Amino acid sequence: KLEMPSGVLSTVVRNYHSCEKRYWYIDNSSSMKKIDSHLMGDNFERIKVSRWEELSECVCFHSKMSAKCFLPTTFSLMNSPSSGSQQFDVCCSNESDVEREVDQVHRIMTAGTPAVGK
């Protein structure tokens, strides 16, 4: 189901059994607007992005990983967003909700920018 090398898979399985729930505290302060981070492009080139864009990519990846492994995970923004939820979960309720929860994480993390002046 996870389609990853056995060494990585064994680490994921060990991590799965290490704690019941994961918590992410996400910095959405105005400092996250600074453009001093990078993402990898389609041709493995480095693309300069904001700290927020890099973090959004990471959070979206880990929400998908949580869903694939059914790892209960709570994400909390440090500051109240201008719209949407400050806290959101993946795999903390019914398995039938997981796809919707992952979509919600993606919408929240890509819809806006970090809080202004916080």
C-alpha positions in Angstrom: 0.0 0.0 0.0 2.8 2.5 0.8 5.2 1.5 -2.0 8.5 2.5 -0.4 11.8 0.8 0.1 11.9 -1.7 2.9 14.3 0.3 5.1 12.0 3.4 4.9 8.9 1.2 5.5 10.4 -0.4 8.6 11.1 3.1 10.0 7.5 4.2 9.2 6.1 1.1 10.9 8.4 1.6 14.0 7.2 5.2 14.2 3.6 4.1 13.8 3.9 2.0 17.0 5.9 4.6 18.9 3.0 6.9 19.9 -0.8 7.0 19.6 -1.2 10.4 18.0 1.0 13.1 16.3 0.7 16.8 16.9 2.0 19.5 14.5 2.3 23.1 15.7 2.5 25.2 12.5 4.1 28.6 12.5 1.9 30.9 10.4 3.4 34.1 11.6 4.3 36.9 9.2 8.0 35.7 9.3 6.9 32.7 7.2 6.4 35.1 4.2 10.2 35.5 3.9 11.5 34.0 0.6 14.6 32.0 1.7 13.4 28.4 1.3 13.4 26.0 -1.6 11.3 23.3 -3.3 12.5 20.8 -5.9 11.1 21.4 -9.4 10.0 18.8 -11.9 13.6 18.6 -13.3 15.2 18.5 -9.9 16.0 22.2 -10.0 15.8 24.3 -6.9 12.9 26.7 -6.8 13.1 29.6 -4.4 9.9 29.9 -2.3 8.7 31.4 0.9 9.1 29.6 4.2 5.3 29.2 4.2 5.3 27.5 0.8 7.9 25.0 1.9 6.1 24.3 5.1 2.8 23.9 3.3 4.4 21.3 1.0 5.7 19.4 4.1 2.4 19.5 6.0 0.5 18.3 2.9 2.9 15.4 2.4 2.7 14.4 6.1 -1.1 14.6 6.0 -1.1 12.1 3.1 1.3 9.9 4.9 -0.9 10.0 8.0 -3.8 8.9 5.9 -2.0 6.0 4.2 -0.9 4.7 7.6 -4.0 5.8 9.5 -1.9 7.7 12.0 -4.1 10.1 14.0 -2.6 13.6 13.6 -3.7 17.0 14.7 -2.4 20.1 13.0 -2.6 23.5 14.8 -1.8 26.9 13.4 0.0 29.1 16.0 -2.1 32.1 15.0 -5.8 32.4 14.0 -6.1 32.4 10.3 -8.1 35.1 8.5 -10.5 32.4 7.4 -10.8 28.7 8.1 -9.9 26.5 11.0 -7.0 27.0 13.3 -6.9 23.3 14.2 -7.5 20.4 11.8 -7.2 16.6 12.1 -6.4 13.6 9.9 -7.4 10.1 11.0 -8.9 11.1 14.3 -12.4 9.9 13.6 -13.8 7.5 11.0 -11.8 6.0 8.3 -14.4 7.1 5.8 -13.5 10.7 6.6 -9.8 10.5 5.8 -9.9 11.6 2.2 -12.0 14.7 3.1 -9.6 15.5 6.0 -6.6 15.3 3.7 -8.3 17.6 1.2 -9.1 20.0 4.1 -5.4 20.1 5.1 -4.5 20.9 1.5 -7.1 23.6 1.2 -6.1 25.3 4.5 -2.3 25.2 3.8 -2.6 26.4 0.2 -5.5 28.8 0.5 -3.9 31.6 2.4 -0.7 33.2 3.6 0.6 33.5 7.1 -0.9 35.8 9.6 0.0 39.5 9.2 2.0 41.2 11.9 2.1 38.3 14.3 
